């Protein structure tokens, strides 16, 4: 028997085993009850691993606890593999449906149809999945075309989306652990958990599981979970490429996802020319969200924002790690403390970029965003294990902000901003540098950084490398680097 419950990062929640937010609080139960009363067939959808199955089981238990309805949960995923084998798919669906209904109700619905509801056929069905079924279209592999004419599901009345946890719910979930074990999450740790996850349920649970179970020292429940511990857990989770994150990364190569994510990574102005269905698809996947303040689309949370550039340059990072280990070459000893020699690091990157950028950029899917992605990969591998890199990018920014903290620990010695810009064809180099300097100063002020570096990439193929590669001191604490 388990001594204590744990944070669940795999499968549906089990209340006796897992810290759990009441699933019925996360959905509009009254609305669902009204739709069922009206004999509606409708949709409950949400991104992967947000608690859909847990909510469905909770609804089943809720209705079966009363006397008015009898409910059952049926998983018909097996039919998906049959694609255009309609007969086989329908046989699979009917078989599992009939089997479940016999076990649960000891009745059969074989030979009945939609018109026989509510007494001899389901009064209401909730179609639960990642996407709203009205967005699905029939695809013919024979003709390689989408069959037009609207959705294949014409009986759906409504669509309900399951959202993320609120900040209060994240705190409530973590408080359950504190109440049962005495181990506290500091206020900084809770705030960071919210910033890292924005309430995405799997991420919220996985972070806490990483800390309370996988980090051996933290199994000592007398040790508080601090902001520093939360940072370590986030980094460990990203580096380990956990299943959820790996599945997310696979989506980045899909054309519909590329159409949306590329402008965000590249700092383009907006998504005005992107098909609405592509945007909705990325929202349904949980990749992007619209901010209330700027009304602009952005990556959904800090962990995804960290994962995307890393995944897009994963091969490059591996290559850099074998080329540039050990760390000693870019460190300098100051009063007995090893500090980052950022000037040596960026000088080495300039040489690398001059010699190898053509090879690396040629094979990149997100090629136009390649220069800043390559720099991030380069920095990530050399800084890994000794410090942190936090990054900001998005629509309308026209840049990538990198914030390097060195070394890892509660009292870092260096706080360094690296501002990355790509010179656009419409802008002069002078204008790009002027704007970049303003942005670097502003970001340094926000991060309380001691030094700043502005890296400007010029993709003009007509320019010689001798014109592109340079270094210039803009102020006492800000250095300009051309690449």
C-alpha positions in Angstrom: 0.0 0.0 0.0 1.3 3.5 -0.9 2.4 5.6 2.0 1.4 8.8 0.2 -0.3 9.9 -3.0 1.9 11.1 -5.9 1.7 13.5 -8.9 0.4 11.7 -11.9 2.2 12.1 -15.3 0.8 9.0 -17.1 -2.8 8.0 -17.7 -6.1 8.9 -16.0 -6.1 10.2 -12.5 -6.9 7.7 -9.6 -8.1 9.7 -6.6 -6.7 7.2 -4.1 -3.3 7.4 -5.7 -2.9 10.8 -7.2 -3.2 14.4 -6.1 -6.2 15.5 -8.1 -8.3 18.6 -8.9 -11.9 17.6 -9.0 -12.5 16.9 -12.7 -16.2 18.0 -12.5 -15.0 21.5 -11.4 -13.0 21.8 -14.6 -16.0 21.5 -16.9 -19.4 23.3 -17.2 -21.3 20.4 -15.5 -24.7 22.3 -15.7 -24.2 22.9 -19.4 -23.4 19.3 -20.0 -26.4 18.1 -18.0 -28.7 20.4 -20.0 -27.3 19.1 -23.3 -27.9 15.5 -22.2 -31.4 16.4 -21.1 -32.0 17.8 -24.6 -30.7 14.5 -26.1 -27.8 16.2 -27.8 -24.7 14.6 -29.3 -21.8 17.0 -28.6 -18.0 17.3 -28.3 -15.6 17.7 -25.4 -12.1 18.4 -26.8 -8.7 19.5 -25.4 -5.0 19.1 -26.2 -3.3 15.8 -25.3 -2.8 15.0 -21.7 -5.0 17.7 -20.2 -7.4 15.4 -18.3 -10.0 14.5 -20.9 -10.2 10.8 -19.9 -10.2 11.7 -16.3 -13.2 14.0 -16.9 -15.0 11.4 -18.9 -14.7 8.8 -16.1 -15.8 11.4 -13.6 -18.9 12.2 -15.6 -19.7 8.5 -15.9 -19.4 8.0 -12.2 -21.5 11.2 -11.6 -24.4 10.1 -13.7 -24.3 6.4 -12.5 -24.4 7.6 -8.9 -27.9 8.9 -9.6 -31.1 7.2 -10.8 -32.0 9.1 -13.9 -29.3 8.0 -16.3 -26.8 5.2 -16.9 -23.5 6.1 -18.6 -20.5 4.3 -19.9 -17.1 5.2 -21.3 -16.1 3.6 -24.6 -12.7 3.9 -26.2 -12.9 3.6 -30.0 -9.3 4.6 -30.8 -8.6 1.2 -32.4 -10.8 2.2 -35.3 -8.5 5.0 -36.2 -5.9 2.6 -37.5 -8.3 1.2 -40.1 -8.5 4.5 -42.0 -10.6 4.0 -45.1 -11.6 0.4 -44.2 -15.0 1.7 -43.2 -16.5 -1.8 -42.6 -13.6 -2.8 -40.4 -13.7 0.4 -38.4 -17.4 0.2 -37.9 -17.2 -3.4 -36.8 -14.5 -2.3 -34.2 -16.6 0.5 -32.9 -19.8 -1.5 -32.6 -18.0 -4.4 -31.0 -16.4 -2.4 -28.2 -19.6 -0.4 -27.8 -21.7 -3.5 -27.5 -19.3 -5.2 -25.2 -19.2 -2.3 -22.8 -23.0 -1.9 -22.9 -23.5 -5.6 -22.1 -21.1 -5.4 -19.2 -22.4 -2.2 -17.8 -26.2 -2.4 -18.5 -26.7 -6.1 -19.5 -28.7 -4.8 -22.5 -27.8 -4.7 -26.2 -28.1 -1.9 -28.7 -27.4 -4.1 -31.7 -29.8 -3.4 -34.6 -30.9 -0.1 -33.1 -30.3 3.4 -34.6 -30.2 7.1 -33.7 -33.9 7.4 -34.2 -34.5 4.9 -31.4 -33.1 7.2 -28.7 -33.5 7.7 -25.8 -35.0 4.4 -24.8 -33.3 1.9 -27.2 -30.3 3.9 -28.3 -28.0 6.4 -26.4 -29.9 9.5 -25.5 -26.6 11.5 -25.6 -23.1 10.9 -26.7 -20.1 13.0 -25.8 -17.4 12.7 -28.6 -14.1 13.3 -26.8 -10.8 13.9 -28.5 -8.0 16.4 -29.3 -9.9 18.3 -31.9 -13.5 19.6 -32.4 -15.0 17.0 -34.8 -16.5 19.8 -37.0 -12.9 20.5 -38.0 -12.3 17.0 -39.4 -12.6 16.4 -43.1 -12.7 13.2 -45.0 -9.4 12.5 -46.8 -9.3 10.1 -49.7 -6.0 8.3 -50.0 -7.0 7.1 -53.5 -7.5 10.6 -55.0 -5.1 12.4 -52.5 -7.8 15.0 -51.9 -10.0 16.3 -49.2 -13.7 15.5 -49.8 -15.5 18.8 -49.5 -19.0 19.4 -48.3 -18.5 20.1 -44.6 -17.9 18.0 -41.6 -18.6 14.2 -41.6 -20.3 14.7 -38.2 -23.7 16.4 -38.8 -25.4 15.4 -35.6 -23.1 17.5 -33.3 -24.9 20.3 -31.4 -22.2 21.9 -29.3 -18.5 21.9 -28.6 -17.0 22.2 -25.1 -13.3 22.8 -24.6 -11.5 21.6 -21.5 -9.1 24.3 -20.4 -5.9 24.3 -18.4 -5.6 24.7 -14.6 -6.0 28.2 -13.2 -3.1 29.5 -11.1 -5.3 28.9 -8.0 -5.8 25.2 -9.1 -2.0 24.7 -9.5 -1.5 26.0 -6.0 -4.3 23.9 -4.7 -2.8 20.8 -6.3 0.6 21.4 -4.9 -0.9 22.2 -1.5 -2.4 18.7 -1.4 1.2 17.4 -1.3 2.1 19.8 1.4 -0.9 18.9 3.5 -0.1 15.2 3.2 3.7 15.2 3.6 4.6 18.5 5.2 6.9 19.4 2.3 6.3 23.0 1.2 6.5 24.7 -2.1 7.9 28.2 -1.6 6.0 31.1 -3.2 8.8 31.5 -5.8 8.5 27.8 -6.7 4.7 28.1 -7.2 5.1 31.3 -9.3 7.7 29.7 -11.5 5.6 26.6 -11.9 2.8 28.8 -13.2 5.1 30.7 -15.6 6.7 27.5 -16.9 3.4 25.7 -17.5 0.5 28.3 -17.6 -1.5 25.5 -16.0 -1.1 22.8 -18.7 -2.1 19.8 -16.5 0.6 17.3 -17.6 3.4 19.9 -17.2 2.1 20.9 -13.8 2.1 17.3 -12.6 5.3 16.3 -14.4 7.3 19.2 -12.8 6.1 18.2 -9.3 6.7 14.5 -10.0 10.2 15.3 -11.2 10.9 17.1 -7.9 9.2 14.9 -5.4 10.1 11.5 -6.8 12.9 11.6 -9.4 15.1 14.1 -7.6 16.4 11.8 -4.8 17.4 14.5 -2.4 13.9 16.0 -2.5 12.4 12.7 -1.2 13.4 14.1 2.1 10.0 15.8 2.9 11.6 18.2 5.4 13.4 20.0 2.5 11.4 22.9 1.0 10.8 23.0 -2.8 12.4 26.3 -3.8 12.5 28.3 -6.9 16.0 26.9 -7.7 14.7 23.4 -7.4 11.8 24.2 -9.7 14.3 25.6 -12.3 16.3 22.4 -12.1 13.2 20.3 -12.6 12.2 22.3 -15.6 15.6 21.9 -17.2 15.8 18.1 -16.4 12.4 17.6 -17.9 13.2 19.5 -21.1 16.6 17.8 -21.6 15.1 14.3 -21.0 12.7 14.9 -23.9 9.8 13.4 -21.9 7.1 11.6 -23.9 4.7 14.5 -23.9 7.4 16.9 -25.1 8.6 14.4 -27.7 5.1 14.1 -29.2 4.9 17.9 -29.2 8.2 18.1 -31.1 7.0 15.7 -33.8 4.2 18.1 -34.7 6.7 20.8 -35.6 7.3 19.2 -39.0 3.7 19.2 -40.0 2.9 21.8 -42.7 0.0 23.2 -40.8 2.1 23.6 -37.6 5.1 25.0 -39.6 2.8 27.7 -41.1 2.0 29.0 -37.7 5.1 28.3 -35.6 7.6 29.7 -38.1 6.4 33.3 -38.0 6.4 33.2 -34.2 9.9 31.8 -34.0 11.1 34.2 -36.7 9.5 37.3 -34.9 7.3 38.1 -37.9 4.7 40.9 -37.5 1.5 38.7 -37.4 -0.3 35.7 -38.7 -2.6 37.6 -41.0 -1.8 35.5 -44.1 -2.0 32.1 -42.3 -5.1 30.0 -42.9 -7.5 30.1 -39.9 -7.8 26.3 -39.9 -4.0 26.1 -39.4 -4.2 28.5 -36.4 -7.1 26.6 -34.9 -5.2 23.3 -35.3 -2.3 24.7 -33.3 -4.7 26.0 -30.7 -6.3 22.6 -30.4 -2.9 21.0 -30.1 -2.2 23.4 -27.2 0.8 24.9 -28.9 -0.3 28.5 -29.1 -2.7 30.8 -27.3 -3.9 34.4 -27.8 -2.8 36.9 -25.1 -5.5 39.1 -23.5 -3.2 42.2 -23.4 -1.8 42.3 -26.9 -4.4 40.2 -28.6 -1.5 38.4 -30.3 -0.8 34.7 -30.7 2.1 33.3 -28.7 3.6 29.9 -27.6 1.4 28.6 -24.8 3.9 28.4 -22.0 7.6 28.9 -21.1 8.4 25.1 -21.3 7.0 24.9 -24.9 8.9 28.1 -25.7 12.1 26.4 -24.5 11.4 23.1 -26.2 10.6 24.4 -29.7 14.0 26.0 -30.6 15.8 23.1 -28.9 14.0 20.5 -30.9 14.4 22.4 -34.2 18.2 22.3 -33.6 18.6 19.0 -31.7 21.1 17.5 -34.2 23.2 20.7 -34.1 23.3 20.7 -30.3 24.5 17.1 -30.3 27.2 18.0 -32.8 28.3 21.0 -30.8 28.5 19.0 -27.6 31.0 16.6 -29.2 33.0 19.4 -30.8 33.3 21.8 -27.9 33.6 19.7 -24.8 35.1 20.1 -22.2 33.8 23.5 -20.9 37.1 24.9 -19.9 37.9 26.7 -23.2 35.2 29.3 -22.7 35.6 29.9 -19.0 37.8 32.5 -17.3 38.9 32.3 -13.6 38.1 35.5 -11.7 39.1 35.6 -8.0 38.9 31.8 -7.9 35.5 31.6 -9.6 34.9 30.2 -13.1 32.9 32.7 -15.1 31.7 32.6 -18.7 34.0 34.3 -21.2 31.2 35.5 -23.4 33.5 37.4 -25.8 35.6 34.2 -26.4 32.3 32.3 -26.9 30.8 34.7 -29.4 34.1 35.0 -31.3 34.2 31.3 -31.7 30.6 31.3 -32.8 31.4 33.9 -35.5 34.1 31.6 -36.9 31.9 28.6 -36.7 29.0 30.4 -38.4 31.3 31.6 -41.2 32.6 28.1 -41.9 29.6 26.0 -41.4 26.3 28.0 -41.6 25.7 27.1 -45.2 25.8 23.4 -44.4 23.6 23.7 -41.3 21.0 26.1 -42.8 20.6 24.1 -46.0 19.0 21.2 -44.1 16.8 23.2 -41.7 13.0 23.1 -42.0 12.8 26.5 -40.4 15.6 27.9 -42.5 14.8 31.6 -42.4 14.9 31.5 -38.6 18.0 29.3 -38.9 20.7 31.9 -37.8 19.1 32.7 -34.4 18.2 29.0 -33.9 21.9 28.0 -34.6 23.2 30.5 -32.1 20.7 29.3 -29.5 21.8 25.7 -30.1 25.5 26.7 -29.9 25.0 28.5 -26.6 22.7 25.8 -25.2 25.3 23.1 -25.4 28.2 25.1 -24.0 26.2 26.6 -21.2 24.4 23.4 -20.3 25.2 22.0 -16.9 26.7 25.3 -15.7 24.0 27.9 -16.2 20.6 28.7 -17.5 19.4 30.2 -20.8 16.0 31.9 -20.8 14.6 33.0 -24.1 11.8 35.2 -25.4 10.6 35.4 -29.0 7.2 36.0 -30.7 5.1 37.8 -33.2 6.0 41.5 -33.7 9.2 41.3 -31.7 11.6 41.1 -34.7 14.2 39.6 -32.5 15.1 36.8 -30.0 16.0 37.7 -26.4 18.4 35.4 -24.6 19.1 35.8 -20.9 22.1 33.8 -19.6 22.5 33.2 -15.9 25.8 31.8 -14.7 26.5 29.7 -12.7 23.5 27.6 -11.6 22.6 28.4 -8.0 20.7 30.8 -5.8 23.3 33.6 -6.2 24.5 33.7 -9.9 27.7 35.7 -10.6 26.7 36.7 -14.1 23.5 38.0 -15.7 24.0 38.5 -19.4 21.6 39.5 -22.2 22.2 38.4 -25.8 19.9 40.2 -28.2 19.6 38.5 -31.6 18.4 40.2 -34.7 18.3 39.4 -38.4 18.7 42.3 -40.8 15.7 42.5 -43.0 16.0 43.5 -46.6 13.8 46.5 -46.1 15.9 47.8 -43.2 19.3 49.4 -43.3 22.1 48.0 -41.1 22.3 51.2 -39.2 18.6 51.1 -38.4 18.8 47.5 -37.4 21.6 48.2 -35.0 19.9 51.3 -33.6 16.7 49.5 -32.9 18.6 46.5 -31.5 20.6 48.7 -29.1 17.3 50.1 -27.7 15.9 46.6 -27.3 19.1 45.3 -25.7 19.0 48.2 -23.1 15.4 47.6 -22.3 15.8 43.8 -21.9 18.9 44.3 -19.7 17.0 46.7 -17.5 14.1 44.2 -17.1 16.5 41.3 -16.4 18.8 43.3 -14.2 21.7 42.2 -16.4 25.3 43.4 -15.9 26.4 43.0 -19.6 24.7 42.9 -22.9 25.6 41.7 -26.4 23.7 42.5 -29.7 24.2 39.9 -32.4 23.1 41.0 -35.9 22.9 38.4 -38.7 23.0 39.7 -42.3 21.6 37.1 -44.7 22.6 39.0 -47.8 24.4 36.5 -50.0 26.1 39.2 -52.0 28.0 40.5 -49.1 31.5 39.1 -48.3 32.1 37.5 -45.0 34.7 40.2 -44.3 31.9 42.7 -44.3 29.5 40.6 -42.2 31.9 39.6 -39.4 32.8 42.3 -37.0 32.8 43.3 -33.3 32.3 46.8 -31.9 31.8 48.2 -28.5 28.5 50.2 -28.5 28.6 51.2 -24.8 30.7 50.3 -21.8 28.5 47.3 -21.2 27.0 46.4 -24.6 29.0 44.9 -27.5 27.9 44.5 -31.1 28.6 41.3 -33.0 28.1 40.9 -36.8 27.6 37.5 -38.4 
